Amino acid sequence: MTALSIWPKTINEAVELMVDTMTDVDKSELLNTKKEDLSRFHYTLGMLICGWFGLYNGNNTLLESCANTRKNEIERLLILNDPEEASMIIMEAIWKKLRADMKVPV
């Protein structure tokens, strides 16, 4: 996904697109990871999210959606300028969706 017109605009859109493309093995691995250990996927899933969804290439709408999850203005500014931090927000949302779909407590 590289064209601006198909980049997700919201976290929910990004989550749906990512979950639809993940293998069952990938879903299972993420599902069985503790929330505090999600950073282990930074160089795999996190980089994929950044690349596919244009976080490095101007998808400011999705960056803003990620930033708006934070109440603190400094945190929002950090996320607006850090695609990798935004990808972690999306990754956590994917993790939560997988757990909700499987009825696993968060």
URQUIVEN-V678458 format. One line per field, one symbol per residue. phi: phi as a letter, one per 30 degrees, with the letter a starting at -180 (. if undefined). psi: psi as a letter, one per 20 degrees, with the letter a starting at -180 (. if undefined). A space follows every 50 residues. Layout:
phi: ???
psi: ???
//
This chain:
phi: .bdedcddcbddddddddddcdddddddddeccdedcdddcedcddddee ddciddbjddddeddddddcdddddddedecbedddddddddddeddedd dchced
psi: ohphijpqirgggggggghhiqrhgggggghjpqgijhiijgjegghggg ghjkhikjmhghghgghiiphphggghghhjnhhhhhhggghhggggggg hjlpq.
//
